[in-house]
Amino acid sequence: MRSGQRAICTRCGDVIAHPSGEHTNRMCAAIALAALICYPMGILLPVLRLEEMGYVSETSIWAGSISLLSQGQWIVGLVVLLCSIVIPVMKLLGLFILTMGGGVSIAKRHKSAVYHWIEIAGRWGMIDVLLVAILIAALKLGDMVAVTPGPGVVAFTACVALSLVAAAVFDPHAMWDE
């Protein structure tokens, strides 16, 4: 039986079972919270180490986006800032707020707006990972540059994976059953 469907007795018409997505949404809240805990480490720890002719440079996602903006590379800096920092944290906070039970009370129209925003944001969050992959491929063309992942990659990957699992577990029908 899928979420939101009711089992009805064919003889008397009474509801036999009314499944609730409350359990899956509590799991979604826990997973979103775990991703939110990994998130600061993912953006603040170094994710990339460049070694070029003896010069070593390590950078985090946060420092990299700020550096790009300060150097005047507005488009790339804004893509990294929005897609790696702003959109993912807003998506996780939205999922967490929508799935929080108890004391959090939100009007249905606001829930609907947050849910639609999460659906749209899910497509654009982390798109800069593709940008970093292209950058590394371009840098690897020269033999004088060594690119190695930093410790922030593990935390950022964990955050991305947990975010994907939280979005997959989320049951939007349970929001309306409350």
Secondary structure, 3 states (H helix, E strand, C coil): CCCCCCEECCCCCCEEECCCCHHHHHHHHHHHHHHHHHHHHHHHCCCEEEEECCEEEEECHHHHHHHHHHCCCHHHHHHHHHHHHHHHHHHHHHHHHHHCCCCCCCCHHHHHHHHHHHHHHHHHCCCHHHHHHHHHHHHHCCCCEEEEECCHHHHHHHHHHHHHHHHHHCCHHHHHHC
